[in-house]
């Protein structure tokens, strides 16, 4: 497998901070009693109160209708990769059904597609239902139009549906129905579904250059695409030897090796970067100790933002990993590109490819 590594960095995408609070004297302010006017029409006052109440209800209903929430939709980019894009969707209780409807071509997602991206489920498909079983399996039921896709899109469709739905913690795997009938395989190329598909089955699979797939297991890492002034992260699943017992170290090594040549993905690590010690894991935190090759510029102690983001996204895909701490030759003296000390472990962002990180 030919891979290439590029030395590349992008500006750190700013994190979104939610600020809220209450007035300090909100409930303790003195309330002055005001005498009612001498001439009062209680009928008119009652009508005014009713009109005000109805107006308030209408305002609340409109506000509720326009309330939105961020969701990840796994769409297909210009290179054919299945990529998460975070969008604002109307708030609803039927979240699983909603995100599936936003994966349909020519559906409501059409007005919000990023440049170069397309939806994955065939146009005209109706989402008939989204039923969650007690074991965490989500059964997605589609109309017969679901079958109307190109053979080369089959795995992309299955991966898009699976990864979009499993962004929700209570959904572990996905099964497909068409018009109420369970599908053991996908309808065109017969990709197996059986008891359900999960994130463990991978995304944007790379199998080229693997002589014996039976003696390997999957590891998912995040590479980068630069599209104009925009940067986004792409999950790629590779097969690594079963002799590799440490999947955290394996993921780091795959990131350093970089993406396949001609894939459209960008490598962001220096070619001489490597781990000095085996990764340390404790209570959800992974500590990585690198050599000085982890530096992303000529400035000492500076780590590239995209290197940091790729590491965090890749390692938090693994079960039990919640945050990543980085040292260089045992010292925790790294700083980010904007000069902030990297003194605390970095957790995975709530959403990926939002325009903010």
N, C-alpha and C positions, 0 to 999 in steps of 0.2 A: 504494500500500500504506500503510494507516494503521498507525502504530506509536506506542507511548507509552513514555516512559521514566520510571521511578519512582526516587526517591531512597530507598535502602533498604540496610540492612546487617544482618548476622547475626553472631553470635559465631563466632570462628575455631574450627574444629573441630580438636581436638588431634591431633597426629601420634602414631602408634603406634611406640614405640621397642623394638627387640628387644635385650635385654641378655643376654650370656652370658659364661662364663669358666670357668677351671679353678683348682683349689686351687694355691697357690704351691708347696707341697711335696708335691704329689700323688704323684709317683713316687720321691721321694727320702727318704721317711720310713723310719726304721730298722724292720726287721721282726724281732721277737723270736722265737727258736725255742722252741717249747713241746714238752716231752716228751710222748709219747703216754701215755694211761692204761695201767696195768699189765695190766688185764683188758680185752681188746678183742675184740669179735665182728665179724670182717671181713664176715660175711654180712649182719649187721644194718646195718653201716656202708654196705655196698654198696647195700642196699635203700633206706636213707635218702638216699644220694647220688642214686640213680635217681629217687626220689620228688621230691627237691628240684629235679633237672634238669627233670623233666616239669612241675612246678609253675611253674618259671621260664619254660619254653617257652609254657605256657598264658598266663602273664602278658604275655609279649612279644606273643603273637598277639592278645590282647585290646587291648593298647595300640596295636598296629598297626591293628586294625580301627576304633578310635575316633580315630585320627589324622586331622586335617582340614587343609584348605588353602583359602585364599580364592580364589574365582572370581567373575567378573562375569557375571551373567545379565541380558540385555536383556529387560525385561518391559514391559507396557503399563500406564500410569498412568490415573487417573480422567479426565484430559483427552484421552486417546487417544494420548499420546506414547510412543514407544519409549525407555525409560530404563534406563541401567545401574544395577543394584543388586548390591553385593558381599555374598556369602553364604559361609558355611563349608560346604564339601562334604567327604565322606569322601575320603581320599587314594586315588588309583588311577592305574594306568598308562594306562588308556583314557580320557584326559581329554576328548577331543572327543566321544566317544559319551556320556560322562557328562553334560556340560553340555547336550547336546541332550535327553537324557532329563529333565533338570530344567526344560526349557522346555515340557513337555507339561502341558496342563490336567488337573487331578485326579491328577497324578503326584506324585512325591516332593517337589516344590517346594511343595505345598499347605500344608504345616505351617510354612513359613518366609516366605510372601508378606507383604510390608509392607502396611499398611492402604491400600486404594484401588488396589492393583496386582493384575494377573492374568497368568497364563501365556498363551502365544500359540499353541502348536501344538495342534490339536484333540485333545480327550480320546479315549483309546483308541488313539492312534497309537503304534506300536512303532518304535523306532530299530533298523533292520535292520543298519546298518553305518555306519562313518565312515572312509573310506579317503583317505589323504593321498598325492597324486601328487608326483613329483619337482619339478615346477614350482611347488609351493606351493598347488595347488588341492586343497581338501578336498571329497570327494564324499560327501554325506550321503544315505543311503538310508532311506526311510520306508515303512511299511506303507500300504495303500490308504486307511486312515482319515485320512491326512494331507489328503485332498481335502475333508474335511467342515468347511469354515470359511466364514464370511460374506465376501462379496465385498469389503466395506470393510476387512477385516483382511488382505487379501492382501499388500500392500506392507509392512505392519507385521510380518507373519510372516517375509517374506524379509529385511527389515532386521534383525530380532531374531536370526535364525539367523546371518546374515553377521557382524554386529558381535560377537555372543557368541563365535563361533569365531575371529575374527581378533584376539581379545585375545592369542592365542598367536603368538609372533613368526614361527614357521615356516609359519603358515597365511596366505596372501595373498588368496585368493578362494574362493568356495564355489559348488558345483554341486549340483543336486538330482536324486535318483533316487526313483522310486516303485516299490516291489516289484521293484527291479533294473533298471528301465528309465530311461534318461536323459530328463530333461525340458528341452526348449528354452524352454518358457514355464511359468509357474505354471498350475495346473490349472483355476482358476475364472475369473479375469479376464484371463488370458493375459499377465501381466507378463513381459517377456523375461528369460531367464536366459542362453541361448546358451553362451558360453565361460566363464561364471562371473560372480559378483557380488562386488564388493570394497567397501571403505569409501569409495573414490573415487566410488561411485554415490550416496552420501549417505544421510541418515537424517532422518526428520521433515521432509521436503522442503517448502519454501515456494516457490511459483512464481507466486503472485498478484501482480499489478502489474508483471510482467515482460513487456513488449510483444513482444520478439523473443528467445526463449529460445536461438536458434541462435547469437547473438552474446554469449552469457554463459557463465560457468563456475562451478562450485560452490565454496563456502567454508563450512566448518562451524564454528559458534560455540556456546558454552554459555551458556544463560540459567538462571534460577533459578525454582524453585517452593517456596513456603512452605506446608507442610501442618501446621497446628497449631504445635508447637514444633520440628518437623523441617524441615530445608532440604535440598533435593537439586538437582543440576545436570542439565540436559536439553540434549543436543546437537541443534542445528537446522541444516540445510543450506539456504543461500540461494544464489541466482544473482546474481553480480555481473558487470558489464560486462567484456568482453574488453579494453576500453581501460584497465582497471585492471591494471597490470603487477605491482604489489606486493601479493601475497595477504596478507602480514602486516598491512600498513596497511589493506587492505580488511576483514580480520577485526576489527581494532580499531574501525574506523568502524561496522561493523554492530553491534558490542556497544554502542557509544555511542548509536546510533539506538534500540536497544532492541527488544523483541519486538512482534509484532503485537497490536493492541488486541483484547481479548476472548479471547486465547489461553490465559489462565491462567498465563502466564509473567510474571516480574517483571524489569524493567530495574533495574540497580544502579549505573549511572554517572550522575554529574552531567551535566546537559544541556550545560554549557559546557566539558566536558572535551574536549581534542583533543591530537593529537601536534604538538609544536613542530618536530621534525625527522623525516626519513624513518627508519624502523627500521634498525638496524645489525645485521648478521648475521655471526658469526665462530665457526667451530668448534663449531657446534651451539647457540651462545648468541645470543639476540636481545636487544638493548638498546632499550628504548622511552623516549623523552624527551617527557614530557607537560608541559602547563601546570599551573597550580595547581588547575584544575578536577578533577584526579584525586583530590584530597583527599576523603575520605569523611565528614568531620565538620567541626565548627567548629574543632577542634584542628588547628593547623598541622602539616604534615608527616605526618599520619596517613592511611594508605590503608585503605579498607574491606577487610575480609577477603574478602567475596564478590566484590569487584572484582578483587582479586589472584587469587583462585581461578579466576574466569571467564577472565581473561587467560591464565593458565598452561594451563588445560585446552584453550582454543580454539587457542592458537598451537602447542602441542605436538601437535595433530592434524596439523599440516603436516609434510611430509617434511623430515627433517634438523634439525628444531627440538627441542632437548632441554631447554632451560631459558630462563627469562625474567628479565632484569634491568630495573629501572625507575628512572629519574631524573626530577627535576622541574626544568625550566629548566637542565639540565646538571648538577645536583647530586644526589648519591646520599645524601640525608639523610632518606629516608622511614622511618617506623616503623609496625609493625603495630598493631592495636587494643589488644593487650595490652602495648604499649610496647617491643617488641623491635625493634632496628634492622634494617632490611632491607638488609644490607650485601652479601649474596651472591645470585647468581642462584637462582631458585626452579625446581626440577625438577618434572615431572609426578609425581603420586603413583602408586604401583604399582596401586592400585585406586581406583575412583570410587564415591562415595555409600556409604561404609562406616559412616557415623556418626562416623568420624574422618577427618581430612584432613591 
